[in-house]
């Protein structure tokens, strides 16, 4: 089955980005000239997705508003001959249906995914976390969708990380059936460093099957009353196989000020003209 639908969790408070994220959702914080969430939806569209469900909250309606028409702004831009400034958004909404569902309480990633059950209960879907973007020639959406075509199972995007960081992530264990493909037999959320089953971390991208919703119903909340998607995937693993794919693209987190700034600089480096201006400033700051 070709994956055509995506779910994008984007309801969290973004506490690590406060006070910047108090009124502006962290998913709308810009990476260069566009908000983070637009990169995420762009990635989904490039992978062939034509329906994207945003899981947001009442306080974060601005995320969906970004993808809606704004007649007054459009009129002003057209009058000044600047309508091309919205071209990237226009192309995106022309190719992908973007809609949203509310997560009443922020009770973890598992609960966020569960909010999509009425829209996605009959077919496999792509899940992309809304505060993480990637750079590279082949982005995760395309890589995971291709893997699903070949393997026919749920797929988890993986990133190999240093041993000293395994206690910060969900970690998988299993058997490598090729250098970039693992048949998973275990998932652990933030294990102790000496108990981690591998150094392969779950990297913010998934292909999930409809069975995940029943597994989420069987999952109990953990620390802070949050439902962990990793726990539900462990339940799913007892019912059907799951594979992990080591992602070829580079992951960029925007969840805290330092990582957000680093991501902006990394993306600016890809634009020769922009980087020329920025590198001059950076060099002067270093020298001073």
GIZI-V461543 format. One record per backbone hydrogen bond with DSSP energy under -1.0 kcal/mol. NH is the residue of the N-H (numbers start at 0). CO is the residue of the C=O. Records with the same first field share a line. If there is no record, write none. Layout:
NH = CO ; CO
This chain:
5 = 50
6 = 125
7 = 52
9 = 54
16 = 13
17 = 14
20 = 16
21 = 18
27 = 24
28 = 25
30 = 33
33 = 30
35 = 28
36 = 26
37 = 34
38 = 34
39 = 35
40 = 36
41 = 37
42 = 38
43 = 39
44 = 40
45 = 41
46 = 42
47 = 44
48 = 43
49 = 3
50 = 3
51 = 96
52 = 5
53 = 98
54 = 7
55 = 100
59 = 56
62 = 59
64 = 60
65 = 61
66 = 63
67 = 64
73 = 69
74 = 70
75 = 71
76 = 72
77 = 73
78 = 74
79 = 75
80 = 77
81 = 76
84 = 81
85 = 82
86 = 83
89 = 85
90 = 86
91 = 87
92 = 88
93 = 89
94 = 91
95 = 91
96 = 49
98 = 51
100 = 53
102 = 55
106 = 104
109 = 226
111 = 107
112 = 108
113 = 109
114 = 110
115 = 112
116 = 113
119 = 115
120 = 116
122 = 119
124 = 207
125 = 4
126 = 205
127 = 6
128 = 203
129 = 8
131 = 128
132 = 251
134 = 249
142 = 138
143 = 139
144 = 140
145 = 141
146 = 142
147 = 143
148 = 144
149 = 145
150 = 146
151 = 147
154 = 206
155 = 242
156 = 204
157 = 244
158 = 200
160 = 198
164 = 161
165 = 162
167 = 164
168 = 165
170 = 187
171 = 199
172 = 185
174 = 182
176 = 180
177 = 180
181 = 243
182 = 174
183 = 241
184 = 172
185 = 172
187 = 170
189 = 168
194 = 191
200 = 158
201 = 169
202 = 156
205 = 126
206 = 154
207 = 124
211 = 208
212 = 209
214 = 210
215 = 211
216 = 212
217 = 213
218 = 215
221 = 225
224 = 221
225 = 222
226 = 106
231 = 227
232 = 228
233 = 229
234 = 230
235 = 231
236 = 232
238 = 235
239 = 235
242 = 153
243 = 181
244 = 155
245 = 179
246 = 157
249 = 134
251 = 132
253 = 130
259 = 255
260 = 256
261 = 257
262 = 258
263 = 259
264 = 260
265 = 261
266 = 262
267 = 263
268 = 264
270 = 267
274 = 270
275 = 271
276 = 272
277 = 273
278 = 274
279 = 275
280 = 276
281 = 277
282 = 278
283 = 279
284 = 280
285 = 281
286 = 282
287 = 283
